[in-house]
Every structure is written in structure tokens, then in C-alpha cells.
Amino acid sequence: MASNEDASAPLFQLLRASDGPGRLGMLKGDIPTPTMFLVTTRSSPHKTVTRKCIHSVTSAMGVRGVPNHLMPPLLEEVGRPPKKRKTGQDEDGTAEHGSGTEESMGEIRVVDCPCGEMLLRQSLIEAYPDPCKKKLLGLHRFHCHMNFRDPLLAEGVFEGDAVAVQTTGGRRKVLSKDWVHITRTLKPLLATSIAEECPMGKAGGKKLKRAVEKAQKCLDEIIEQTTALRADYSVSIIANIQGGSDTQWRETAAKLAAAKPEVAGFSLGGCGYDETSKDRAAALQAAMKHLPADKPRLMPCRGSPVEVLQGVWLGVDVFECTYPLQMADKNVALTFDALSVGREDGQQQGHDGGSDDATAFVNKTLVEQDLADLPAALQVDLTDTSQATNFDKLCEWSPVEYSRAYIHHLANCKEMNAQLLLTRHNLEAYSRLFVAIRDAIGRGQLAHFISRFVNEQLS
């Protein structure tokens, strides 16, 4: 098992960037992309989750922190490796679709540590200066991403020489030196630089200009300080690209970040709030054309299935998704089956440009139109009275063996076990979604896969 200190594998390898959309890559040697980091509803590991519990996690998505409902038994369940199919190959050595391994999304765990939350725990960090991540968080065998913001809380705010972030303990100012101190202690694999968040559609020209300039100033300070400490530690810096809905500012920010060789990847800041899909698509397109292909692109977003498909289509490698957990909190089970779309998609190899109709459909549906006009992906509300006497499983592929009627009973009784079971189920749905996406990109059939998913798996 690789560790955060393993320098043998590069941070990111681009395995395929075809003439059509979609990218296949590998993060730190064994986390295939596109993928998602699991956003937490708790900003750091819950006190009941021991190192042994975290070690048992082999989540398909690379677990980032511990969500409210990822209690120890569920962590062990999520950590079970998926069943594998024998791998077949066609004449040119490419794995046949439907016969390859039904992989997980990576056995390397990626634990999210929002820097604002770690500021609340400086006394504990100081108590364990070097082995902090081993003794405090039990992260010695896990890759760690230090996230600038908590995606479920408010955006960052500029305050003089610092940026303030919202934490579970209130608003906290974060200086560049604080960022460097935390990364030096935790030694994360990835760390997103601090910035003033400008949610798209909610900021004017002056604030956007200030946000871009502040993000670059903080990035320069971080690079300068980390370079001076290079003998003691190294961290892969993810540049925070601001610019709101203004495509010119997005392009400017992307060019400035891409020009810095010390930057290891890029995150499209200001996303994941209430922006429209059109604004998000325009911002992605403006930024992506100026970013180097061999570095990972991260995007924070709510992460509904169609939002994920839009991001993949436009070149995103890693997603920060809250959607599967939010649905579990609402007692909703996701019942779409991306792998069934993929398996029925046939064995044919090709490339996305080969189907003009499918490509035109995807561009019109995911880029030109508002995704809010599309129906939601297939799902079922377990609080609905129609489920009270339904003794079927949630889905044929679900790892949850309990019936819908039982989970309906738990939900109506306000039992936390309902969210525990639905969290496990919804994570499996997303695991299958990303496996299917990567398979479609590998076969050069991403446009066809997306068009079929939209037509077959939306309610």
C-alpha cells in the first residue's frame, strides 16, 4: 500500500486524452480518474472512528474524512473489495467491454482535512509535531487532500491580509503561513491553495478582480514558503482558480496558475454553490483550454450524476461531490445503474468524434442547456407510503440486503440506520457510475454512453 511519502509514483499520469472529450488518468499510481473524493459531513474523523476503522476503508471513491453516517460497521462494509470478472482482450490488446475487471475506483484512501478545521486543533497538532497524522488522525497509510474550504459550509471571505473560512467552530482567518504550517505537519498528498471564493453569478467585476489577484498573491506566498522549506517536506500544490462567471477572468487566472511550474494541479474555485450549469460549463471551458494536459483538474460541485457527466465531458478529473450523502440524509436511494448502460453499449471500439449525433446531443444537453431542466437520475424516496409493503431490495446490485419496507420503517421512525444503509447504497451507485464512465472513455464511446444514460437513467 502506498503512503503519502511514497515518491516513486508521479502525482498524476494522463493515460488517455483522445481527440474527443474525456480524460483517463491515474492519481498517485493507483487511483484511476475520473473519480470523486467523498466529501464529509464532518470535517475531521469522528471520535468513534479509530485508526483501525479508517484502515478498513477501501472505498471505490477514496474516502475523504468521515461522513456523519460512515460509522465503523459501514466503513468496514464500504471497504470490502468488489467482485471481479475475468478480463478478456480483443485483437489489438484492448480489454473488451463487459469482460474486464469491475474495478473499484482505487484502493488508496484519500482523506480530506479542511485547513479551517485543522486550525481549530492547533494544540493537538503541536502536541504531535512530526507524527501528528499517525497518532492524531491515524492517516499514516492514507493519502490526504487538504481542502481549502468545507464544501458544506459558507465560502471564503477576504479580510485584509487573510482569507476567512467558515468552520464548524465559526469563521477563522487563514494566512499563507497557516496553510504552510498545516501542510508541513500533516504532509498531505494534495493541498488546495487558499483564496477568496467568488460564487458564480454573485459577484461583480471589482470583487472578481480582487479574488483573482488575492488567489495569485496567496499562491505566490505559498510557493515561496514551501520552496524555502523544500528540504523538510514537499506538497503538491493545487492552484485555486477564481473568476466567478466572467470567462475573461477565468482565462486570466488559469494562465497565471498554469505558468507556475511549482503548481501540481488546478481546482476550479467558486463552484459548488448555486451556480447554473451554463455558467459552470462556460467557466470550465474558459479555464481548461489554458491548463496543461498532464496535471489533474479538480472541481467542487454538488455532484449530481448529470453534473458529473458534464464535468467529465469538459475535462475534469476529480470531483468533490455532496450529492450521494445529501440524498441519504433525505432518505432517498439512488437507483440508476450506469454499468447496465455500459454493458448494453456493445463491444465496439471507436472515438467520440465518430458519432456526430451523440456528440451533438451531449453538447446540446450538457453544455448549451440548463441541467436544471433535466429530470433527476432514477431514485426512490423511502419515506413514501408506497414502499411500506415493498419487500424487494433497493436494487439488484445494491450491497444493502434489507428490504425497502424495512428501510421505510427505519426512516419513518427517525432511525439513523436508515441513513447508514442509504449512504452505503448511494456510494455504490456512484462507484458504478465512475467505473462506467472510465470504461466508456477507454473505448472512445463517452458521447454514446452519456446520451444513453440521459435517455435511460433519468426519471
C-alpha positions in Angstrom: 0.0 0.0 0.0 1.3 3.4 -1.0 1.7 6.1 1.6 1.8 9.9 1.4 5.5 9.8 1.5 5.9 7.4 -1.5 7.7 9.5 -4.1 8.1 6.7 -6.6 4.8 7.3 -8.4 4.1 10.6 -10.0 1.2 12.6 -8.7 -0.8 12.2 -11.9 -0.4 10.3 -15.2 -2.6 11.1 -18.1 -3.3 7.7 -19.7 -5.6 8.9 -22.5 -6.6 12.2 -23.9 -8.4 11.3 -27.1 -9.5 13.6 -29.9 -12.9 13.6 -28.3 -13.8 14.8 -24.8 -13.0 12.9 -21.6 -9.6 12.0 -20.0 -8.3 8.8 -18.4 -5.6 9.2 -15.8 -4.1 7.7 -12.7 -3.6 9.7 -9.4 -0.6 8.6 -7.4 -0.2 5.4 -9.3 -3.3 3.5 -8.3 -6.3 5.9 -8.1 -7.9 5.8 -11.6 -9.6 9.0 -12.8 -12.2 10.4 -13.5 -13.1 9.8 -9.9 -14.5 11.6 -6.8 -13.3 12.4 -3.4 -16.0 11.7 -0.9 -17.0 15.0 0.8 -17.6 14.7 4.5 -20.4 16.0 6.7 -17.9 16.0 9.5 -14.7 18.0 8.7 -12.4 15.5 10.5 -12.6 11.9 11.6 -15.3 11.3 14.2 -14.0 10.4 17.7 -15.6 7.0 17.4 -13.7 6.1 14.3 -10.4 4.6 15.2 -7.4 4.2 13.0 -8.4 0.5 12.7 -11.8 1.6 11.4 -10.3 4.0 8.9 -7.8 1.4 7.8 -10.7 -0.9 6.9 -12.0 1.5 4.3 -11.2 0.7 0.7 -13.8 2.9 -0.8 -14.2 3.0 -4.5 -14.1 6.7 -4.3 -11.2 7.2 -1.9 -12.7 8.3 1.3 -12.1 11.9 2.3 -12.8 12.2 6.0 -15.7 10.5 7.7 -19.3 11.4 6.8 -21.9 11.6 9.5 -23.2 8.1 8.6 -19.9 6.4 7.9 -19.7 4.7 11.3 -17.3 1.8 11.9 -19.6 -1.1 10.6 -20.4 0.9 7.5 -16.7 1.7 6.9 -15.9 -2.0 7.0 -18.7 -2.7 4.5 -17.6 0.1 2.2 -14.1 -1.3 2.4 -14.9 -4.7 1.0 -13.3 -5.2 -2.4 -15.8 -5.5 -5.3 -16.3 -8.8 -7.2 -14.1 -9.1 -10.2 -14.8 -10.5 -13.6 -12.2 -12.2 -15.8 -10.5 -9.9 -18.3 -10.8 -10.5 -22.0 -9.0 -8.8 -24.8 -9.7 -8.1 -28.4 -7.2 -8.4 -31.2 -5.4 -5.2 -30.5 -4.9 -6.0 -26.9 -7.6 -3.7 -25.6 -9.8 -5.1 -22.8 -13.2 -6.0 -24.2 -16.1 -4.0 -22.7 -18.1 -6.1 -20.2 -15.3 -8.6 -19.8 -12.8 -6.5 -17.9 -12.4 -6.2 -14.2 -15.3 -4.5 -12.4 -12.8 -2.4 -10.6 -13.2 -0.3 -7.5 -12.3 3.4 -8.0 -9.0 3.0 -6.2 -7.9 1.2 -3.1 -5.8 4.2 -1.9 -7.8 6.2 0.6 -7.8 9.9 0.3 -8.8 11.7 3.5 -10.0 15.3 3.4 -8.7 17.7 6.1 -10.2 21.2 5.6 -7.5 23.6 6.7 -10.0 25.7 8.7 -10.9 22.7 10.8 -7.2 21.9 11.5 -6.7 25.5 12.7 -9.2 24.6 15.4 -6.9 21.8 16.5 -3.5 23.5 16.7 -3.0 22.5 20.3 -3.3 18.8 19.3 -1.2 19.3 16.2 1.6 20.9 18.3 1.4 18.0 20.8 2.3 15.7 17.9 4.7 17.8 15.8 6.1 15.2 13.4 3.9 12.0 13.8 0.7 14.1 14.0 -1.1 12.4 11.2 -0.1 8.9 12.5 -1.1 9.4 16.1 -3.8 12.1 15.9 -5.7 11.1 12.8 -4.4 7.6 12.0 -3.6 8.7 8.5 -0.2 7.1 8.1 -1.4 4.7 5.3 -3.7 7.2 3.6 -3.3 9.8 1.0 -4.6 13.1 2.3 -6.0 16.1 0.5 -6.1 19.3 2.5 -9.1 21.2 1.2 -9.2 24.9 1.5 -12.9 25.1 2.2 -15.6 22.9 3.7 -18.0 22.4 0.7 -21.0 22.1 3.0 -20.3 25.4 4.8 -20.0 29.1 3.6 -17.5 30.4 1.1 -14.2 32.0 2.0 -14.2 35.8 2.6 -11.4 38.3 2.1 -10.4 40.1 5.3 -7.4 42.3 4.9 -4.2 40.2 4.7 -6.1 37.0 5.3 -8.9 34.9 3.9 -11.6 33.8 6.4 -13.2 30.3 6.0 -16.3 29.0 7.7 -15.7 26.1 10.0 -17.8 24.1 12.5 -16.4 26.4 15.2 -17.2 29.6 13.4 -15.2 31.8 11.0 -11.5 31.5 11.1 -8.8 33.6 9.3 -6.2 31.6 7.3 -2.9 33.1 6.4 -0.5 31.6 3.9 1.8 30.8 6.8 -1.0 28.9 8.4 -1.5 26.8 5.3 2.2 26.0 5.1 2.3 25.1 8.8 -0.6 22.7 8.5 0.7 21.0 5.3 4.1 20.7 6.9 2.6 18.9 9.8 0.1 16.7 8.0 2.2 16.1 4.9 -0.8 15.8 2.6 -0.5 14.4 -0.9 -2.6 17.3 -2.3 -3.4 20.7 -0.9 -5.6 23.3 -2.5 -4.3 26.9 -2.1 -6.3 29.5 -0.2 -8.4 32.1 -2.0 -11.4 34.3 -1.6 -14.3 32.3 -3.0 -16.4 34.2 -5.5 -19.6 32.1 -6.2 -20.5 32.3 -9.8 -23.3 34.8 -10.6 -23.0 36.5 -7.3 -20.0 38.8 -7.7 -19.2 41.8 -9.9 -16.1 43.0 -11.6 -14.3 44.6 -8.7 -14.8 41.6 -6.4 -13.8 39.2 -9.2 -10.6 41.2 -9.9 -9.8 41.2 -6.2 -10.4 37.4 -5.9 -8.2 36.6 -8.8 -5.4 38.8 -7.5 -5.7 37.6 -4.0 -5.6 33.9 -5.1 -2.5 34.6 -7.1 -0.9 36.5 -4.2 -1.6 33.7 -1.8 -0.4 31.1 -4.3 2.9 33.0 -4.7 3.4 33.3 -1.0 2.7 29.6 -0.6 5.1 28.6 -3.3 7.8 30.9 -1.9 7.4 29.5 1.7 7.2 25.9 0.6 10.2 26.3 -1.7 12.2 27.6 1.2 11.3 24.5 3.3 11.7 22.0 0.4 14.5 20.2 2.3 12.0 19.4 5.1 8.9 18.4 3.2 7.1 18.7 -0.1 3.5 19.1 -1.0 1.6 19.0 -4.3 0.0 22.5 -4.6 -3.4 22.7 -6.3 -3.9 26.2 -7.6 -7.3 27.7 -6.8 -8.6 29.3 -10.0 -11.1 32.1 -9.3 -13.0 34.3 -11.7 -16.7 33.7 -11.0 -18.9 33.7 -14.1 -16.6 36.0 -16.0 -14.8 33.9 -18.6 -12.1 36.5 -19.2 -11.1 36.5 -15.5 -11.2 32.7 -15.6 -8.9 32.7 -18.5 -6.6 35.2 -16.8 -6.5 33.1 -13.6 -5.9 29.9 -15.5 -3.0 31.4 -17.5 -1.4 32.8 -14.3 -1.6 29.5 -12.5 -0.5 27.4 -15.5 2.6 29.5 -15.8 3.9 28.4 -12.4 5.9 25.1 -12.7 5.5 24.6 -8.9 1.8 24.0 -9.3 0.8 20.3 -9.5 -2.9 20.7 -10.4 -5.8 23.0 -10.6 -9.2 23.5 -8.8 -12.0 25.5 -10.3 -12.9 27.7 -7.3 -16.2 29.3 -6.8 -18.1 26.2 -7.9 -20.4 24.0 -5.9 -22.8 26.7 -4.7 -26.0 27.7 -6.6 -24.5 28.4 -10.0 -26.3 27.5 -13.2 -24.9 24.7 -15.3 -24.4 27.1 -18.2 -22.2 29.3 -16.0 -20.3 26.3 -14.8 -19.8 25.0 -18.3 -18.6 28.4 -19.6 -16.1 28.7 -16.7 -14.8 25.2 -17.3 -14.3 25.8 -21.0 -12.6 29.1 -20.4 -10.2 27.7 -17.9 -9.5 24.3 -19.4 -8.0 25.5 -22.7 -5.2 27.2 -20.8 -4.3 24.3 -18.4 -1.6 21.8 -19.2 -2.9 18.4 -20.0 -0.6 16.4 -17.8 -1.8 17.9 -14.5 -5.1 17.0 -12.7 -8.2 19.2 -12.7 -10.4 19.2 -9.7 -13.9 20.6 -9.5 -16.0 21.2 -6.4 -19.7 20.7 -7.1 -22.9 19.3 -5.7 -22.1 16.3 -8.0 -25.5 15.1 -9.3 -25.0 12.4 -12.0 -25.6 14.9 -14.8 -23.2 17.4 -13.2 -20.5 14.7 -13.1 -21.2 13.8 -16.7 -20.9 17.5 -17.7 -17.6 17.9 -15.9 -16.1 14.7 -17.4 -17.2 15.8 -20.8 -15.4 19.1 -20.3 -12.2 17.6 -19.0 -12.5 17.3 -15.2 -10.5 14.5 -13.5 -11.6 14.7 -9.8 -14.9 15.8 -8.3 -15.9 16.9 -4.9 -19.5 15.6 -4.6 -22.0 16.1 -1.8 -25.0 14.7 -3.7 -24.9 11.0 -2.6 -24.7 11.9 1.1 -27.3 14.6 0.8 -29.7 12.1 -0.8 -29.1 9.6 2.0 -29.8 12.3 4.6 -33.2 12.8 2.8 -33.9 9.1 2.9 -33.5 8.8 -0.9 -31.9 5.8 -2.6 -30.2 6.3 -5.9 -31.4 3.6 -8.3 -29.8 4.5 -11.6 -27.4 1.8 -12.9 -24.6 3.2 -15.0 -23.0 -0.2 -15.5 -26.1 -1.6 -17.2 -25.9 1.3 -19.7 -22.2 0.5 -20.3 -22.7 -3.3 -20.7 -25.5 -2.8 -23.2 -23.4 -0.3 -25.0 -21.7 -3.1 -27.0 -18.1 -4.2 -27.6 -17.3 -1.8 -30.4 -14.2 0.4 -30.1 -14.2 3.9 -31.5 -13.7 7.5 -30.6 -16.1 10.2 -29.5 -15.9 12.1 -32.7 -17.3 9.0 -34.6 -20.8 9.6 -33.6 -21.9 13.1 -34.7 -25.4 12.6 -33.5 -24.4 11.5 -30.0 -21.8 14.3 -29.7 -24.3 16.9 -30.8 -26.8 15.6 -28.3 -24.3 15.8 -25.4 -23.2 19.3 -26.3 -26.8 20.5 -26.5 -27.9 18.7 -23.4 -24.9 19.2 -21.0 -23.3 22.4 -22.3 -25.9 24.6 -24.1 -29.0 23.8 -22.0 -29.5 24.2 -18.2 -29.2 20.9 -16.4 -31.9 22.1 -14.0 -34.4 21.4 -16.9 -33.4 17.7 -16.9 -35.2 15.2 -14.6 -33.2 13.7 -11.7 -31.4 10.4 -12.0 -33.5 7.4 -11.1 -34.2 7.3 -7.3 -36.7 6.3 -4.8 -37.9 8.1 -1.7 -38.0 5.6 1.1 -40.4 7.6 3.2 -43.1 7.3 0.6 -46.0 5.1 1.7 -45.8 3.0 -1.4 -42.6 1.5 0.0 -44.2 0.3 3.2 -45.1 -3.1 1.7 -42.4 -3.4 -0.8 -40.2 -6.3 0.3 -37.7 -6.1 -2.6 -34.1 -4.9 -2.3 -33.3 -1.4 -3.1 -31.7 -2.6 -6.4 -30.4 -5.9 -7.7 -26.8 -4.6 -7.5 -27.2 -3.0 -4.0 -24.8 -4.1 -1.3 -27.7 -3.4 1.2 -29.6 -6.6 1.7 -32.5 -5.2 3.7 -35.9 -4.6 2.0 -37.3 -1.3 1.0 -40.1 -1.8 3.5 -37.6 -2.2 6.4 -35.7 0.9 5.4 -39.1 2.7 5.0 -39.8 1.7 8.6 -36.4 2.9 9.8 -36.8 6.3 8.0 -40.3 6.9 9.4 -39.1 6.1 12.9 -36.2 8.5 12.5 -33.7 5.7 13.0 -30.1 6.6 12.0 -29.7 3.2 10.5 -31.8 4.4 7.5 -29.1 6.9 6.6 -26.4 4.4 7.3 -27.8 1.9 4.9 -28.7 4.5 2.2 -25.2 6.1 2.4 -23.7 2.7 1.7 -26.1 2.1 -1.1 -25.6 5.6 -2.7 -21.9 5.3 -2.6 -22.1 2.0 -4.5 -24.2 3.8 -7.1 -21.5 6.4 -7.6 -18.8 3.8 -7.7 -20.6 2.1 -10.6 -21.1 5.4 -12.3 -17.4 6.3 -12.4 -16.4 2.7 -13.4 -18.8 3.0 -16.3 -17.5 6.5 -17.2 -13.9 5.4 -17.3 -14.8 2.3 -19.4 -16.7 4.4 -21.9 -13.8 6.8 -22.2 -11.4 3.9 -22.7 -13.5 2.6 -25.6 -13.9 6.0 -27.1 -17.6 5.9 -26.6 -18.2 8.6 -24.0 -20.7 10.6 -26.0 -22.7 7.5 -26.8 -22.7 6.4 -23.1 -23.8 9.9 -21.9 -26.6 10.1 -24.4 -27.9 6.6 -23.4 -27.6 7.4 -19.7 -29.5 10.6 -20.1 -32.3 8.9 -22.1 -32.5 5.7 -19.9 -31.4 6.6 -16.3 -33.2 9.9 -15.7 -36.7 9.7 -14.2 
